[in-house]
Amino acid sequence: MRHNYVGARRASVFVYGIAGMAVFVGMAMLTTDVGRAHVVKIELRRAADAAARAGALNLPGGSLAAIADAKRIAGLNRADNRILPAAAITAEVGKWDAATKTLRPPLGGETANAVRVQLSCASATGNPVPSTFASMLGLNPLSVTAEAIAVYEPGVNVDQVVEGTTNPFLSGMPIGSVASRVNPHNSPDRVGSNVPVVRSVTMPIVAGQELEFDEIEGTVRHDPNLAYYTPDGNLGSIGHNWNPQTWTAGGDSFYNENGIADMRAPINALVGVFLSNAAPGATPAPSRNLDFDDVGERNFTSLQPQVKQIFFIGDGRTDSGQRQRFIVPTGATRLYLATWDFYEWNNNAGSRTVRITRPGRVILVK
């Protein structure tokens, strides 16, 4: 009896072992299939992103052109090491509603501003993802899909007049505000009295956007008896805001005013400052002051100043003629342009016209 009991135990262990091995092999197959489907999902998503971007970039050419290019780019991609067939690619245009985060048909006179691309690997489109585990159980092959929506933001051009008497430290300040409070002639600048109101650029300002400055015409001088200068200013005279306790010619003892950070740059140069919706004087100026005293510091290809930090624009190009890009900082909602001086903007003369350009761009929203 004992011998038969031991044999029965061994047989049970063998049966359980076989069953456990089958479960283990099944789980391994299932894991492999899930992993394969995950890789295909990533491949489809990347292809959809690229196709949606390409289509959105072609929206200025019309909806048909946008859809055609989206499908063309999608068709160049592979998923599960196979070229996507035409049946697996769908593309459409529409109006992206940022509030509801949905794509809807354009209404009335609206134009499409977004492209949606949907890609699939499925039986219905003739390219399912093979599944070892599913096929063993007589199940359907795996289906994997991906979707992407890209929005095209058209470029914007705005022309702005910048007077030589425009003091950047008075940006965003109300009438009656004062800057250049102490100067050798005891003649401070007062908004609405001897200097104009500094008006913000009439262009929506959104963090992360890139701006360019071009077609800058006109000259400015900082004294009635001195010469006029082009937008880069007088490269032989570089300095910062004047204060009797800190100012030295060519020095770096900065003097902030109205919560706006001072800088060093050529006198008579075109400059700018980004502000938030808050009054600049409500909080201290940024702790860092920008310095554009030498050619290397002025020859940047891109610049992202802080909010309330005056920055050099000049002619908007490097010495080699390359357009410089100015990136809107986080928190900025307004942009002001002005003329650079060391003190007493109210006796300046001349003006400039400036074209501010926000190039068109494509944003992936889903």
Residue frames as qw, qx, qy, qz and C-alpha x, y, z in Angstrom:
[[0.000, 0.886, 0.464, 0.000, 0.00, 0.00, 0.00],
 [0.310, -0.786, 0.091, 0.528, 2.80, 2.38, 0.84],
 [0.423, -0.117, 0.587, 0.680, 4.52, 1.73, -2.48],
 [0.207, 0.611, 0.658, 0.389, 1.35, 2.57, -4.43],
 [0.155, -0.919, -0.282, 0.227, 0.90, 5.80, -2.46],
 [0.368, -0.586, 0.317, 0.648, 4.42, 6.99, -3.30],
 [0.350, 0.164, 0.690, 0.612, 3.86, 6.18, -6.95],
 [0.081, 0.802, 0.575, 0.141, 0.62, 8.09, -6.97],
 [0.249, -0.857, -0.045, 0.448, 2.36, 11.13, -5.48],
 [0.380, -0.320, 0.514, 0.699, 5.06, 10.99, -8.12],
 [0.257, 0.454, 0.717, 0.464, 2.44, 10.78, -10.85],
 [0.052, -0.904, -0.411, 0.106, 0.59, 13.77, -9.39],
 [0.322, -0.707, 0.190, 0.600, 3.78, 15.80, -9.27],
 [0.373, -0.005, 0.654, 0.658, 4.48, 14.92, -12.89],
 [0.143, 0.691, 0.653, 0.274, 0.99, 15.99, -13.96],
 [0.177, -0.923, -0.200, 0.278, 1.22, 19.25, -12.02],
 [0.426, -0.477, 0.376, 0.671, 4.66, 19.85, -13.48],
 [0.316, 0.293, 0.679, 0.594, 3.37, 19.42, -16.99],
 [0.003, -0.851, -0.515, -0.102, 0.45, 21.75, -16.26],
 [0.323, -0.827, 0.000, 0.460, 2.76, 24.33, -14.69],
 [0.426, -0.205, 0.518, 0.713, 5.10, 24.15, -17.63],
 [0.225, 0.560, 0.660, 0.447, 2.19, 24.72, -20.00],
 [0.145, -0.930, -0.315, 0.119, 1.08, 27.75, -18.01],
 [0.430, -0.633, 0.229, 0.601, 4.65, 29.07, -17.96],
 [0.383, 0.083, 0.618, 0.681, 5.05, 28.62, -21.72],
 [0.092, 0.753, 0.597, 0.261, 1.66, 30.26, -22.29],
 [0.256, -0.905, -0.139, 0.312, 2.58, 33.23, -20.11],
 [0.451, -0.392, 0.406, 0.691, 5.90, 33.56, -21.94],
 [0.291, 0.377, 0.661, 0.580, 4.09, 33.59, -25.27],
 [0.062, -0.880, -0.468, -0.053, 1.56, 36.09, -24.00],
 [0.373, -0.766, 0.059, 0.520, 4.34, 38.34, -22.69],
 [0.417, -0.100, 0.549, 0.718, 6.10, 38.13, -26.05],
 [0.165, 0.613, 0.648, 0.422, 2.89, 39.04, -27.88],
 [0.198, -0.918, -0.299, 0.170, 2.18, 41.98, -25.56],
 [0.433, -0.580, 0.253, 0.642, 5.72, 43.22, -25.99],
 [0.358, 0.174, 0.629, 0.668, 5.46, 42.97, -29.76],
 [0.030, 0.794, 0.560, 0.234, 2.17, 44.87, -29.74],
 [0.325, -0.848, -0.107, 0.405, 3.73, 47.58, -27.55],
 [0.419, -0.303, 0.433, 0.738, 6.61, 48.03, -30.00],
 [0.216, 0.452, 0.668, 0.551, 4.17, 48.27, -32.90],
 [0.137, -0.887, -0.433, 0.085, 2.15, 50.86, -30.94],
 [0.360, -0.688, 0.136, 0.615, 5.26, 53.00, -30.54],
 [0.350, -0.015, 0.605, 0.715, 6.07, 52.67, -34.24],
 [0.090, 0.672, 0.653, 0.337, 2.54, 53.66, -35.23],
 [0.227, -0.886, -0.275, 0.296, 2.55, 56.62, -32.88],
 [0.368, -0.494, 0.315, 0.722, 5.82, 57.96, -34.26],
 [0.248, 0.231, 0.688, 0.642, 4.55, 57.55, -37.81],
 [0.038, -0.798, -0.591, -0.110, 1.26, 59.27, -36.95],
 [0.306, -0.783, -0.076, 0.536, 3.08, 62.18, -35.29],
 [0.322, -0.272, 0.483, 0.768, 5.30, 62.70, -38.34],
 [0.148, 0.428, 0.735, 0.504, 2.38, 62.44, -40.76],
 [0.120, -0.855, -0.492, 0.111, 0.16, 64.83, -38.79],
 [0.311, -0.678, 0.100, 0.658, 2.95, 67.39, -38.58],
 [0.277, -0.045, 0.614, 0.738, 3.65, 67.15, -42.30],
 [0.060, 0.620, 0.714, 0.319, -0.02, 67.55, -43.12],
 [0.200, -0.864, -0.335, 0.318, -0.49, 70.54, -40.79],
 [0.344, -0.479, 0.275, 0.759, 2.53, 72.24, -42.29],
 [0.143, 0.126, 0.677, 0.711, 0.81, 72.04, -45.70],
 [0.099, 0.672, 0.683, -0.269, -2.53, 73.46, -44.53],
 [0.067, 0.640, -0.065, -0.763, -1.74, 76.88, -46.11],
 [0.070, 0.213, -0.736, -0.639, -1.86, 75.05, -49.44],
 [0.669, -0.055, -0.271, -0.690, -5.38, 73.75, -48.80],
 [0.763, -0.255, 0.462, -0.374, -7.07, 70.78, -47.16],
 [0.948, 0.311, -0.031, -0.067, -6.47, 68.38, -50.05],
 [0.483, 0.647, -0.496, 0.318, -2.76, 69.12, -50.08],
 [0.333, -0.550, 0.600, -0.476, -2.55, 68.65, -46.31],
 [0.894, -0.069, 0.330, -0.294, -4.33, 65.29, -46.40],
 [0.854, 0.479, -0.194, 0.053, -2.28, 64.06, -49.35],
 [0.289, 0.655, -0.582, 0.385, 1.00, 64.92, -47.68],
 [0.567, -0.425, 0.544, -0.449, -0.06, 63.38, -44.37],
 [0.960, 0.108, 0.193, -0.173, -0.89, 60.11, -46.13],
 [0.686, 0.616, -0.348, 0.170, 2.32, 60.22, -48.15],
 [0.006, -0.633, 0.647, -0.425, 4.50, 60.58, -45.05],
 [0.751, -0.246, 0.471, -0.393, 2.56, 57.89, -43.19],
 [0.942, 0.315, 0.010, -0.115, 3.03, 55.52, -46.13],
 [0.467, 0.667, -0.527, 0.242, 6.81, 55.87, -45.90],
 [0.334, -0.532, 0.640, -0.442, 6.84, 54.40, -42.40],
 [0.565, 0.043, -0.820, -0.077, 7.05, 50.82, -41.21],
 [0.596, -0.408, 0.401, -0.564, 5.24, 49.07, -38.38],
 [0.862, -0.132, 0.480, -0.094, 6.10, 45.50, -37.36],
 [0.361, -0.355, 0.667, 0.546, 8.73, 45.67, -40.11],
 [0.363, 0.475, 0.733, 0.324, 6.07, 46.19, -42.79],
 [0.001, 0.082, 0.196, 0.977, 5.19, 49.22, -44.87],
 [0.323, 0.376, 0.593, -0.634, 1.78, 50.56, -43.89],
 [0.224, 0.380, 0.760, 0.478, -0.82, 49.82, -46.60],
 [0.115, -0.278, -0.188, -0.935, -3.11, 52.60, -47.82],
 [0.558, -0.507, -0.554, -0.353, -6.08, 50.95, -46.07],
 [0.629, -0.413, -0.484, 0.446, -4.32, 51.37, -42.72],
 [0.276, -0.117, -0.085, 0.950, -3.97, 55.15, -43.12],
 [0.023, 0.811, 0.547, 0.205, -6.70, 57.73, -42.62],
 [0.306, -0.143, -0.126, 0.933, -6.24, 61.50, -42.51],
 [0.005, 0.802, 0.547, 0.238, -8.68, 64.38, -42.13],
 [0.213, 0.238, -0.161, 0.934, -8.59, 68.11, -41.50],
 [0.332, -0.735, -0.585, -0.092, -10.68, 70.12, -39.08],
 [0.077, -0.759, 0.159, -0.626, -10.83, 72.91, -36.54],
 [0.545, -0.093, -0.690, 0.468, -9.05, 72.22, -33.26],
 [0.416, -0.778, -0.155, -0.445, -11.04, 73.43, -30.26],
 [0.342, 0.373, -0.642, 0.576, -8.47, 74.11, -27.55],
 [0.460, -0.357, 0.352, -0.733, -11.16, 74.52, -24.88],
 [0.906, -0.073, 0.178, -0.377, -12.70, 71.09, -25.38],
 [0.254, -0.496, 0.801, 0.219, -9.56, 69.51, -26.86],
 [0.671, 0.332, 0.663, -0.030, -11.51, 68.09, -29.76],
 [0.095, -0.162, 0.572, 0.798, -11.32, 68.27, -33.53],
 [0.432, 0.579, 0.589, -0.360, -14.53, 69.41, -35.22],
 [0.484, 0.518, 0.489, 0.508, -15.55, 70.39, -38.76],
 [0.165, -0.061, -0.002, 0.984, -14.92, 74.08, -39.64],
 [0.124, 0.698, 0.664, -0.238, -18.04, 76.21, -39.20],
 [0.204, 0.926, 0.165, -0.273, -19.20, 79.07, -41.40],
 [0.475, 0.843, -0.235, 0.094, -16.23, 80.93, -42.79],
 [0.589, -0.649, 0.476, 0.070, -13.69, 79.10, -40.62],
 [0.628, 0.549, -0.547, -0.073, -10.70, 77.40, -42.19],
 [0.950, -0.213, -0.201, 0.105, -9.19, 74.13, -41.05],
 [0.027, -0.856, 0.460, -0.235, -6.22, 74.54, -38.73],
 [0.499, -0.437, 0.733, -0.151, -5.47, 70.93, -37.77],
 [0.658, 0.284, -0.626, -0.307, -4.81, 67.50, -39.27],
 [0.725, -0.325, 0.528, -0.300, -5.70, 64.20, -37.64],
 [0.513, 0.392, -0.737, -0.200, -3.94, 60.99, -38.70],
 [0.800, -0.257, 0.427, -0.335, -5.07, 57.53, -37.62],
 [0.410, 0.459, -0.773, -0.154, -2.96, 54.46, -38.34],
 [0.831, -0.231, 0.334, -0.380, -3.70, 50.81, -37.65],
 [0.212, 0.306, -0.919, -0.129, -2.35, 47.31, -37.77],
 [0.589, 0.078, 0.576, -0.562, -5.50, 45.17, -37.82],
 [0.443, 0.202, 0.852, 0.192, -7.30, 42.43, -39.72],
 [0.370, 0.792, 0.431, -0.223, -9.71, 44.97, -41.20],
 [0.196, 0.899, -0.255, -0.296, -6.83, 46.86, -42.81],
 [0.896, 0.401, -0.187, 0.042, -4.95, 43.75, -43.93],
 [0.454, 0.531, -0.540, 0.469, -1.96, 44.08, -41.60],
 [0.729, -0.645, -0.052, -0.221, -2.74, 42.57, -38.18],
 [0.054, -0.675, 0.698, -0.234, 0.02, 41.91, -35.67],
 [0.750, 0.015, -0.655, -0.095, 0.60, 38.13, -35.56],
 [0.483, -0.553, 0.460, -0.500, 0.12, 36.57, -32.12],
 [0.351, 0.211, -0.912, 0.032, 1.55, 33.20, -31.19],
 [0.132, 0.092, 0.811, -0.563, -0.56, 32.86, -28.04],
 [0.546, 0.327, 0.184, -0.749, -3.80, 34.04, -29.66],
 [0.587, 0.339, -0.581, -0.450, -3.38, 31.73, -32.64],
 [0.173, 0.109, -0.960, 0.192, -2.87, 28.74, -30.34],
 [0.222, 0.293, 0.719, -0.590, -6.22, 29.51, -28.71],
 [0.232, 0.500, 0.749, 0.367, -7.95, 30.16, -32.00],
 [0.034, -0.808, -0.314, 0.498, -8.30, 33.88, -31.28],
 [0.480, 0.848, 0.137, 0.175, -8.05, 36.77, -33.73],
 [0.630, 0.207, -0.142, 0.735, -4.68, 38.41, -34.37],
 [0.290, -0.567, -0.331, 0.696, -3.81, 41.52, -32.38],
 [0.245, 0.803, 0.333, 0.430, -5.10, 44.95, -33.48],
 [0.455, -0.446, -0.154, 0.755, -3.05, 48.05, -32.70],
 [0.246, 0.826, 0.345, 0.372, -3.96, 51.67, -33.52],
 [0.415, -0.364, -0.155, 0.819, -2.50, 55.13, -33.01],
 [0.169, 0.866, 0.410, 0.230, -3.73, 58.67, -33.54],
 [0.420, -0.282, -0.075, 0.859, -2.10, 62.09, -33.72],
 [0.174, 0.899, 0.387, 0.113, -3.45, 65.63, -34.19],
 [0.488, -0.152, 0.038, 0.859, -1.24, 68.55, -35.21],
 [0.109, 0.907, 0.358, -0.192, -2.29, 72.20, -35.31],
 [0.528, 0.325, 0.160, 0.768, -0.85, 74.82, -37.64],
 [0.167, -0.828, -0.250, 0.473, -0.38, 78.31, -36.18],
 [0.553, 0.705, 0.183, 0.405, 0.08, 80.78, -39.05],
 [0.507, -0.038, -0.136, 0.850, 2.83, 83.34, -38.90],
 [0.071, -0.923, -0.367, 0.094, 2.07, 86.88, -37.77],
 [0.478, 0.229, 0.018, 0.848, 3.73, 90.13, -38.84],
 [0.202, -0.898, -0.369, 0.131, 3.25, 93.32, -36.82],
 [0.438, 0.499, -0.051, 0.746, 4.80, 96.72, -37.53],
 [0.473, -0.758, -0.339, 0.293, 5.72, 98.91, -34.56],
 [0.260, 0.802, -0.115, 0.525, 6.98, 102.50, -34.34],
 [0.719, -0.458, -0.279, 0.443, 9.67, 103.01, -31.68],
 [0.072, 0.966, -0.037, 0.246, 10.48, 106.60, -30.78],
 [0.535, 0.402, -0.478, 0.570, 13.97, 107.59, -29.69],
 [0.238, -0.475, 0.380, -0.757, 12.44, 108.92, -26.47],
 [0.863, -0.263, -0.279, -0.329, 10.95, 105.52, -25.52],
 [0.121, -0.576, 0.710, -0.386, 12.45, 104.52, -22.15],
 [0.613, -0.033, -0.776, -0.143, 12.38, 100.72, -21.52],
 [0.182, -0.060, -0.759, 0.622, 12.23, 101.25, -17.73],
 [0.391, 0.154, 0.247, -0.873, 8.76, 102.76, -18.26],
 [0.395, -0.021, -0.801, -0.449, 7.39, 99.71, -20.07],
 [0.454, -0.422, -0.782, -0.061, 4.00, 98.78, -18.67],
 [0.237, -0.312, -0.476, 0.788, 3.98, 101.82, -16.38],
 [0.113, 0.809, 0.577, 0.013, 1.00, 104.23, -16.17],
 [0.223, 0.760, 0.079, 0.605, 0.98, 107.95, -17.02],
 [0.368, -0.864, 0.158, -0.304, 2.93, 109.96, -14.47],
 [0.925, -0.281, 0.069, 0.245, 5.46, 107.19, -13.78],
 [0.037, 0.927, -0.367, -0.059, 9.10, 108.22, -13.55],
 [0.938, -0.020, 0.090, 0.335, 12.39, 106.67, -14.65],
 [0.556, 0.388, -0.103, 0.728, 15.95, 107.93, -15.01],
 [0.396, -0.845, -0.357, 0.036, 15.15, 109.57, -11.69],
 [0.397, -0.803, 0.196, 0.399, 18.64, 110.87, -11.09],
 [0.757, 0.417, 0.223, 0.452, 20.76, 112.13, -13.97],
 [0.499, -0.104, -0.028, 0.860, 23.42, 114.78, -14.55],
 [0.022, -0.312, -0.266, -0.912, 20.86, 117.30, -15.85],
 [0.161, 0.219, 0.680, -0.681, 18.30, 116.65, -13.09],
 [0.522, 0.229, -0.230, -0.789, 15.72, 115.95, -15.81],
 [0.394, 0.003, 0.912, -0.118, 13.95, 112.62, -15.10],
 [0.237, -0.090, -0.721, -0.645, 11.69, 110.97, -17.67],
 [0.360, 0.205, 0.627, -0.659, 7.98, 111.18, -16.86],
 [0.187, 0.305, 0.872, 0.334, 5.35, 109.24, -18.82],
 [0.083, 0.786, 0.601, 0.122, 2.89, 111.52, -20.58],
 [0.176, -0.913, -0.029, 0.367, 4.96, 114.60, -19.87],
 [0.085, 0.795, -0.479, -0.362, 8.36, 114.60, -21.54],
 [0.013, -0.242, 0.930, 0.277, 8.42, 110.97, -22.79],
 [0.634, -0.040, -0.390, -0.666, 5.65, 108.93, -24.47],
 [0.825, -0.187, 0.406, -0.347, 3.69, 106.02, -23.07],
 [0.002, 0.369, -0.894, -0.252, 5.54, 102.80, -23.92],
 [0.801, 0.144, 0.043, -0.580, 3.02, 100.72, -25.82],
 [0.619, -0.184, 0.762, 0.051, 3.16, 96.94, -26.02],
 [0.098, 0.204, -0.764, -0.604, 3.48, 95.19, -29.36],
 [0.701, 0.145, 0.154, -0.681, 0.05, 94.36, -30.78],
 [0.618, 0.243, -0.723, -0.190, 0.74, 90.64, -31.12],
 [0.873, -0.430, -0.024, -0.229, -0.35, 87.77, -28.87],
 [0.163, 0.629, -0.716, 0.256, 2.66, 86.78, -26.77],
 [0.944, -0.237, -0.040, -0.227, 2.81, 83.15, -25.67],
 [0.466, -0.645, 0.602, 0.055, 5.64, 81.44, -23.77],
 [0.705, -0.062, 0.667, 0.234, 7.87, 79.29, -25.96],
 [0.601, 0.757, 0.253, 0.044, 7.09, 81.11, -29.20],
 [0.588, -0.162, 0.246, 0.753, 9.96, 82.34, -31.33],
 [0.235, 0.926, 0.201, -0.217, 9.99, 85.92, -32.59],
 [0.626, 0.108, 0.248, 0.732, 12.13, 87.64, -35.19],
 [0.023, 0.854, 0.131, -0.502, 12.74, 91.34, -35.83],
 [0.547, 0.167, 0.534, 0.623, 13.21, 92.47, -39.38],
 [0.212, 0.676, 0.405, 0.577, 12.81, 95.37, -41.84],
 [0.395, -0.728, -0.285, 0.482, 14.02, 97.81, -39.19],
 [0.397, 0.578, 0.202, 0.683, 14.24, 101.30, -40.61],
 [0.235, -0.922, -0.094, -0.292, 15.09, 104.68, -39.10],
 [0.561, 0.231, -0.449, 0.656, 17.81, 106.16, -36.89],
 [0.506, -0.817, -0.273, -0.043, 18.00, 107.56, -33.37],
 [0.417, 0.443, -0.401, 0.685, 20.31, 109.87, -31.44],
 [0.554, -0.551, -0.563, 0.271, 20.61, 110.37, -27.67],
 [0.292, -0.583, -0.129, 0.747, 21.64, 114.02, -27.71],
 [0.410, 0.856, 0.240, -0.203, 20.58, 117.00, -29.86],
 [0.100, 0.875, -0.407, -0.244, 24.20, 117.68, -30.81],
 [0.410, -0.359, 0.820, 0.175, 25.32, 114.12, -31.62],
 [0.276, 0.220, -0.733, -0.581, 24.98, 111.80, -34.60],
 [0.842, 0.013, 0.087, -0.532, 22.12, 109.48, -35.44],
 [0.145, -0.364, 0.919, 0.049, 22.67, 105.71, -35.28],
 [0.615, 0.024, -0.645, -0.452, 21.24, 102.59, -36.89],
 [0.813, -0.426, -0.177, -0.355, 19.51, 99.87, -34.78],
 [0.828, -0.035, -0.407, 0.385, 22.78, 98.31, -33.53],
 [0.398, -0.906, -0.083, 0.116, 23.57, 101.66, -31.87],
 [0.189, 0.868, -0.430, 0.161, 26.94, 103.28, -31.24],
 [0.947, -0.056, -0.276, 0.155, 29.28, 100.32, -30.82],
 [0.478, 0.376, -0.380, 0.697, 31.91, 102.65, -29.43],
 [0.234, -0.350, 0.378, -0.824, 29.76, 103.69, -26.47],
 [0.635, -0.247, -0.715, -0.156, 28.47, 100.84, -24.34],
 [0.014, -0.226, 0.587, -0.777, 26.97, 101.25, -20.89],
 [0.266, -0.449, -0.850, 0.066, 24.03, 100.87, -18.51],
 [0.243, -0.849, -0.375, -0.284, 21.45, 102.94, -16.63],
 [0.308, 0.477, -0.339, 0.750, 22.98, 105.88, -14.77],
 [0.597, -0.748, -0.288, -0.033, 23.05, 106.35, -11.01],
 [0.085, 0.880, -0.342, 0.318, 25.45, 108.76, -9.26],
 [0.621, -0.583, 0.501, -0.155, 26.47, 106.17, -6.68],
 [0.826, -0.054, 0.553, 0.097, 27.16, 103.31, -9.06],
 [0.711, 0.689, 0.135, 0.026, 27.75, 104.62, -12.57],
 [0.341, -0.613, 0.489, 0.520, 31.19, 104.45, -14.18],
 [0.574, 0.600, -0.326, -0.451, 31.83, 104.60, -17.90],
 [0.588, 0.354, -0.719, -0.110, 32.12, 101.03, -19.17],
 [0.179, -0.267, 0.817, -0.478, 31.45, 99.61, -15.70],
 [0.425, -0.196, -0.830, -0.303, 28.97, 96.93, -14.70],
 [0.017, 0.200, 0.684, -0.702, 27.27, 98.42, -11.63],
 [0.111, -0.423, -0.714, -0.547, 23.69, 98.02, -12.79],
 [0.174, 0.131, 0.403, -0.889, 20.78, 100.19, -11.68],
 [0.031, -0.409, -0.877, -0.250, 17.30, 98.65, -11.98],
 [0.222, 0.066, 0.179, -0.956, 14.16, 100.78, -12.05],
 [0.677, 0.070, -0.004, -0.732, 10.44, 100.04, -11.73],
 [0.821, -0.095, 0.534, -0.177, 11.16, 96.35, -11.22],
 [0.814, 0.581, -0.019, 0.017, 12.88, 96.12, -14.62],
 [0.790, -0.359, 0.224, 0.443, 16.46, 94.84, -14.84],
 [0.094, 0.870, -0.321, -0.362, 19.20, 97.10, -16.24],
 [0.915, 0.188, 0.239, 0.266, 21.68, 95.86, -18.88],
 [0.242, -0.629, 0.387, 0.629, 24.84, 96.87, -20.75],
 [0.629, 0.486, 0.545, 0.265, 24.52, 97.54, -24.49],
 [0.344, 0.138, 0.251, 0.894, 25.46, 100.11, -27.18],
 [0.139, 0.511, 0.329, -0.782, 23.74, 103.46, -26.73],
 [0.440, 0.399, -0.225, -0.772, 20.95, 104.18, -29.27],
 [0.089, 0.061, -0.965, -0.241, 20.39, 100.45, -29.88],
 [0.675, -0.217, -0.303, -0.636, 16.95, 98.93, -30.35],
 [0.020, 0.160, -0.900, 0.404, 16.03, 96.93, -27.22],
 [0.609, -0.328, -0.488, -0.531, 13.07, 95.01, -25.83],
 [0.138, -0.194, 0.783, -0.574, 11.58, 93.72, -22.60],
 [0.470, -0.307, -0.762, -0.323, 8.97, 91.04, -21.92],
 [0.277, -0.220, 0.497, -0.793, 6.42, 91.57, -19.15],
 [0.050, -0.334, -0.939, 0.068, 3.67, 89.50, -17.56],
 [0.171, -0.714, -0.513, -0.444, 0.17, 90.87, -16.92],
 [0.519, -0.698, -0.331, 0.365, 1.33, 92.16, -13.53],
 [0.075, 0.986, -0.111, 0.098, 2.64, 95.70, -13.03],
 [0.736, 0.374, -0.403, 0.395, 6.44, 95.47, -13.31],
 [0.031, 0.570, -0.454, 0.684, 7.07, 97.54, -10.19],
 [0.788, -0.439, -0.016, -0.431, 5.02, 95.17, -8.01],
 [0.948, -0.247, 0.080, 0.183, 7.96, 92.76, -7.65],
 [0.351, -0.719, 0.407, 0.441, 11.76, 93.15, -7.63],
 [0.540, 0.669, -0.414, -0.298, 13.75, 93.07, -10.85],
 [0.975, 0.089, -0.173, 0.103, 15.43, 89.81, -11.90],
 [0.628, -0.691, 0.226, 0.277, 18.72, 89.24, -10.09],
 [0.654, -0.038, 0.468, 0.593, 20.63, 88.76, -13.34],
 [0.252, 0.828, -0.031, -0.499, 21.45, 91.64, -15.69],
 [0.839, 0.392, 0.283, 0.250, 22.26, 90.92, -19.33],
 [0.272, -0.720, 0.328, 0.547, 25.48, 92.15, -20.89],
 [0.747, 0.562, 0.307, 0.177, 25.98, 92.82, -24.61],
 [0.178, -0.885, 0.214, 0.373, 29.22, 94.73, -24.42],
 [0.193, -0.466, 0.705, 0.498, 31.18, 92.74, -27.01],
 [0.507, 0.299, -0.494, -0.639, 30.46, 91.39, -30.46],
 [0.247, 0.035, -0.968, -0.007, 30.35, 87.77, -29.30],
 [0.115, 0.316, 0.756, -0.562, 27.55, 88.50, -26.85],
 [0.430, 0.475, 0.063, -0.765, 25.57, 90.34, -29.53],
 [0.404, 0.343, -0.692, -0.491, 26.03, 87.61, -32.15],
 [0.442, 0.021, 0.838, -0.319, 23.74, 85.06, -30.50],
 [0.186, -0.098, -0.787, -0.580, 21.53, 82.94, -32.76],
 [0.481, -0.583, -0.569, -0.324, 18.78, 82.60, -30.14],
 [0.079, 0.229, -0.501, 0.831, 18.05, 84.40, -26.89],
 [0.483, -0.582, -0.615, -0.220, 15.52, 83.76, -24.12],
 [0.043, 0.375, -0.408, 0.831, 15.58, 86.62, -21.61],
 [0.129, -0.377, -0.823, 0.405, 13.61, 86.52, -18.38],
 [0.090, -0.835, -0.480, -0.254, 10.44, 88.49, -17.80],
 [0.250, -0.967, -0.030, 0.044, 11.36, 92.12, -16.87],
 [0.650, -0.400, 0.355, 0.540, 14.90, 91.72, -18.21],
 [0.380, 0.835, -0.130, -0.376, 15.87, 94.30, -20.88],
 [0.763, -0.054, 0.530, 0.366, 17.62, 92.67, -23.86],
 [0.016, -0.536, 0.432, 0.726, 19.48, 93.82, -26.97],
 [0.731, 0.504, 0.449, -0.100, 17.80, 93.47, -30.38],
 [0.237, -0.446, 0.484, 0.714, 19.81, 95.75, -32.66],
 [0.426, 0.334, -0.443, -0.715, 19.11, 94.96, -36.30],
 [0.868, 0.015, 0.280, -0.409, 17.86, 91.47, -35.41],
 [0.899, 0.394, -0.184, 0.056, 20.70, 89.74, -37.23],
 [0.769, -0.423, 0.190, 0.439, 24.17, 88.42, -36.52],
 [0.068, -0.724, 0.372, 0.576, 27.15, 90.06, -38.21],
 [0.231, -0.096, 0.853, 0.458, 26.98, 87.31, -40.85],
 [0.391, 0.010, -0.357, -0.848, 23.37, 88.23, -41.64],
 [0.320, -0.235, -0.917, -0.035, 21.66, 85.30, -39.91],
 [0.452, -0.575, -0.185, -0.656, 18.29, 86.11, -38.37],
 [0.067, 0.182, -0.787, 0.585, 18.29, 85.95, -34.61],
 [0.517, -0.447, -0.657, -0.317, 15.48, 84.18, -32.76],
 [0.150, -0.316, 0.483, -0.803, 14.02, 85.58, -29.54],
 [0.422, -0.279, -0.860, -0.064, 12.17, 83.02, -27.42],
 [0.432, -0.602, -0.047, -0.670, 9.27, 84.24, -25.29],
 [0.132, 0.235, -0.836, 0.478, 9.99, 83.37, -21.62],
 [0.339, -0.447, -0.827, 0.043, 7.62, 81.57, -19.27],
 [0.184, -0.633, -0.507, 0.555, 5.09, 83.98, -17.78],
 [0.074, -0.245, 0.224, 0.940, 5.42, 86.62, -20.51],
 [0.336, 0.640, 0.687, -0.064, 2.23, 88.05, -22.02],
 [0.229, 0.961, 0.102, -0.119, 3.48, 91.41, -23.34],
 [0.714, 0.046, 0.163, 0.679, 6.43, 92.70, -25.35],
 [0.017, 0.968, 0.077, -0.237, 7.72, 96.28, -25.35],
 [0.713, 0.330, 0.098, 0.611, 10.29, 97.84, -27.69],
 [0.230, -0.948, -0.050, 0.212, 12.39, 100.86, -26.79],
 [0.519, 0.728, -0.270, 0.358, 15.63, 102.74, -27.40],
 [0.785, -0.351, -0.269, 0.435, 18.72, 102.26, -25.25],
 [0.116, 0.815, -0.177, 0.539, 20.25, 105.23, -23.44],
 [0.503, 0.010, -0.645, 0.574, 22.19, 105.71, -20.21],
 [0.085, -0.513, -0.543, 0.659, 20.02, 108.53, -18.83],
 [0.190, 0.576, 0.092, -0.789, 17.56, 111.26, -19.85],
 [0.397, 0.306, 0.783, 0.367, 15.67, 109.74, -22.77],
 [0.201, 0.818, 0.460, -0.281, 13.55, 112.90, -23.04],
 [0.087, 0.810, -0.252, -0.522, 16.15, 114.78, -25.14],
 [0.486, -0.050, 0.779, 0.393, 16.58, 111.99, -27.68],
 [0.470, 0.538, -0.121, -0.689, 15.46, 112.32, -31.30],
 [0.306, 0.288, -0.807, -0.416, 14.51, 110.12, -34.22],
 [0.780, -0.009, 0.410, -0.473, 12.41, 106.97, -34.50],
 [0.002, 0.248, -0.920, -0.305, 12.36, 103.51, -36.02],
 [0.829, 0.062, -0.042, -0.554, 9.79, 101.22, -37.57],
 [0.157, -0.340, 0.925, -0.063, 10.20, 97.56, -36.69],
 [0.780, 0.013, -0.393, -0.487, 8.53, 94.47, -38.09],
 [0.411, -0.324, 0.790, -0.319, 8.02, 91.77, -35.46],
 [0.670, 0.191, -0.572, -0.433, 7.54, 88.35, -37.00],
 [0.622, -0.229, 0.693, -0.283, 6.24, 85.17, -35.43],
 [0.263, 0.265, -0.808, -0.455, 6.97, 82.43, -37.97],
 [0.838, -0.096, -0.190, -0.503, 4.27, 79.86, -38.61],
 [0.044, -0.372, 0.900, -0.225, 4.68, 76.69, -36.57],
 [0.723, -0.149, -0.576, -0.350, 3.15, 73.26, -36.08],
 [0.314, -0.393, 0.657, -0.561, 2.14, 72.02, -32.62],
 [0.459, -0.101, -0.873, -0.131, 1.34, 68.42, -31.81],
 [0.438, -0.354, 0.258, -0.785, -1.73, 68.57, -29.53],
 [0.858, -0.149, 0.327, -0.367, -2.59, 64.88, -29.35]]
